[in-house]
Amino acid sequence: EVRPDALIIEANPRYLSTPKAIEWIKQTHKPVLGWGLGAPPISGPLAARRARSRRKLLQTLDGIIAYSEGGAQEYRALNVLPADKVFVAHNAVAPRPSQPPPERGEPAHPLNLLFVGRLQARKKLENLFHACAALPAGLQPALNIVGDGPARAEFERSAEKIYPQAKFLGALHGEPLAAEFAWADLFVLPGTGGLAVQEAMAHGLPVLVAQGDGTQNDLVRPQNGWQVPPDNVPALTEALHNALETPGQLRPMGAASFRIVYDEININTMAEKFVEALNISGKRKAGSG
């Protein structure tokens, strides 16, 4: 009934309906593209079988869209598809900023640290409390926690014991949330997840994040922030120390954050890359069909 001009599927062989969908679209001589985070090495039970299933699925595709440069390199390394059939559409959760970042003066003591996100155990806020408490007294920042969730009470108890300067503001939206981004000097994400990282960058903030699925490698660079190994309090403490002991670097790094989300990584450019991949793959399909 739909008769699409192309099909995009998640490049995941565990979905049993995917091969049927690919077979159906190929009967119409239309392109099928996959998308995914990448193709890291497979280990554990049935690793060889799972690797074969992944290669078999990728071989049926007319192209693959990776969400990061690292993911694209992993797909290319498999040598299943030609390199020019691997596209990159940087993972984005926010459109291109429509407003300039807020004007900020020179950072003043104490510096302002901000976390925004759902309060779940995987956010690892205890690591942030320990890292702040381990800083010299003259560098310890003001810390605001924006968000709510099932782990809030536990995090509040931890903060009271470890870093009582932390303030829990609950869930905020609209102008109250924008005011917190304007207040902050540095955005920190000590655990996994983190849809707010791009929002913080759109507000002109440098960012300090725990390494995640690889998409943050494109988003967080030495020019605009710091990445630390996950669940590593000493590394987080060292990065915080480096960020806070030289406050003059924060404003230029925040400007770099804004440039990245304005020019490179936003929903607008992500959609453009999807369209580009579809157009190129569609022309190739028409030429071969």
N, C-alpha and C positions, 0 to 999 in steps of 0.2 A: 504493500500500500504506500509506503514512504518513498521508495525508489531513490535512495540517496545517490549523490554524485561521488561519495567516498565514505569509507568507514574508518573510524579511529577506535582501537580497542586497547585495553590495558595489556601490556606485553607480559602476561602472567599465565603460564600453562596450567595452573591449578583450576582455572575456570573451565568447567567441562563444556559449557555452551560455546566457548570461543571458536573452536575448530569448525563447528557448524556455521557460525556467523561468517567466518572467513570463506568457507566453501560457497556459501550463498552469494556473497558480494563478488567473488571471482567469476561466478557464472554470468554476472552482468558486465564483466570486463571493466570494472571500476577499481580504483586503488584502495588498498587497505594499509593503514599505518598503525603502528603500535606506539605507546608512550610508556615511560617508566623512569624510575630513579637511576637505573644502571644495571649492571650485571656483575656483581661482586663474586668472588670465588665461593663455591658451594661446598659445605662440609657436613659431616654428620651422616646419619643413616640414609641409605639410598642416594648418596651424593651423585654417583655416576649416572644413575637413572634420571635424577632431577636435572642434571646438566644436559643430558640428551634431549629431554622434553623441552627445555628452554631453547636449545639450538633448533630443534624441529619447528617450534613456533616461530622463531625469528626468521627462519628460511622462507616462510610463507608470506612474509610482509614485503610491501613495496617501499617501506621506509620505517624508520624508528625515530621518535622524538624523545630526547633525554631532557630531564629537568635541570641538568647542570653540566658543565664542561667535564667534570670528573666522570659523571655517568656516561657521557658520550664516548669518552676514552675507553671505558670498560666495554661498551658495545663494539667499538671498532676493534678492540683487542681480540674479540672472539673470531674475527674474520668470517663472519656469517654473511654480512651485508657489505657491499662496497662502502668505502668511507664517505662518499658523497651522498649516500642514502641515510646517513645518520645526521639528524638535525638537533639543534639545541634551542629550547624555549625555556629560559630561566624561570624557575618556579616563583610565582608571585601571588600575593593575596590581596593586593591593594592597587587601585588605579594610579596613574601618574598624578603626583600632587598638583592640586589646582591652586594652592596658595603658597607663597614663599614661607620659609621657616620663620618662627618668631625671632624677633630681635633680642639678643642676649648681650649683656655687658660682660666685663671680665669676671671670671669665676671668683667667688668670695668664700672664705672659710666659715663653716665647714662646707665642703662640696656636697652637692645634692645627687644622690643615687636613687634610681627609679627601677622598679620591677612592675610589669603589667602582665597579667595572665591568669588563667584559671588555677586555683590553688589545689593542686594535686600532688601526691607524693613524688611523682617523677620530676617535678619542678625543682627539687633539691634546694629549697630555700635554707635549710639548715647549713648547707655548705656556704652560702652567702653570709649567714650570720657569723659563722666561725671565721671566715676570711676577713670580714670587717673587724671583728674583735681582735684579730691577730695583728692588725695594723698598728703602727705607733699612734699614740694618743693624738698627736697633732694632725694626723691624716684621716682619722676615723670620720666617715661621712654621715650626713643626715640620710636616712633610708626610708623611703615611702614604698609601701606594698599596695598595689591596686589590683583588686580582683577578689573573687569569692570562690568557694568550692569545698569539697568534702574534707580537705586537709587543713582548713583554715584554723580550727581550734588547736590542732596539734602544732602548727607553725607558730601560732601566738604563744603557746607555752614554751616552745623552743626559744623564741626570740626573747621572752622575758628572762630566761636563764642565761642566754649567750650574748645577746645584743639588744638590750632593752630600749635603745634609741630608735629601733625600728617602729614605724607607725603603720597600722593596717587601716586602710581607707575604705575597704569594701569595693564592690563593683561600681565603676564610674563610666559614664558615656557622655558624648557630646562635649559641651563647653567645660564641665568639670574635669573630664579626662584630658582635654586639650590644655587646660591650665596646669595639670601635672607634668605633661610633656614640656611645657614652657618653663616650668620650675626647675626641671632636672638639668644636670650637667653631663650625666652619663647614664646610659641604659644598660642594665645587666640581666642576662638570662643564664642562671647557673645550671639549669637542667635541660630536659628535652622539650620539644614542642616550640612554641614561640612565634605565633602569628603576629605578635606585636612588634617584632624586631623591625619589620619594614615600616610599620607605622611610626616607630621611634625615629627611624632614619628620615622619614618624610618630615619630621619635626626638627630636623637638623641636629640630631644627637649622635655622638660616637657611641659604639655598642661593644659590649664585652659578652661573649657567648660561649657556652660549652659546645664542643664539636658535636654535630649530629649526623644527618644522613648524607652529607656531602653538598647539599644545596647551599649551605651557609658559606662554603668555600668561595663561591662567586659573590656572595652578598657582603661578607665581612672580610676586609682586606687590611693590610698594614696601614693603608692610608686613612681608614675610617674606624678601625677598632682592633680588637684582640679576640683570638680564639684560644680556648684552653681545653686540654683533655677532659672528657666527662668524668665527673665524680672524683676530681683531684683537687682537694682543698689547698695544698701548697701552691699548685700552679695558679689557682684562682686568686689566692692571696698575693702572689707575686705580680700577676697582671693588674690587680687593683692598685697595688703599690705603685707600679709603673705609670698607671693612668693618673693617679691622684697626686703624685709628688711633683708632676710638671703640668699644672693646670692650664698653662698657656697653650698647650698642644690641643686641648679639647675643642675649642671653637673651630680651628681649621679642619679637624677631623670630622666634626659635625657637618661642615660645609661639604666635605667629600661624601658623607653619607647621603645628603640630599641630592647631590649630583648623580650618584649611582641609581637611586630609585626614580629620579626624574628622567634620566637619559637611557638607562639600561634595563633595570629589573622592575617591571610593573605589569599589571594585567594588560595594558595596551600593547606593549611590545611583545608580551607572551602570546597574545592573540595574533599579532602580526606574524610571528614566527610559525604558528600553527598554519595560518593561511598560506604562507610561503611554502611550507613543506607540502601542503595539499596541492598547491598549484604545480610545483615541480614534479611531484609524483604523478599527478593526473596527466601532465603532458607526456611524461615518459611512458605511462601506461597506454595512452592513445597512440604514441609512436610505435609501440611494440605490438599493439593489438590489431 
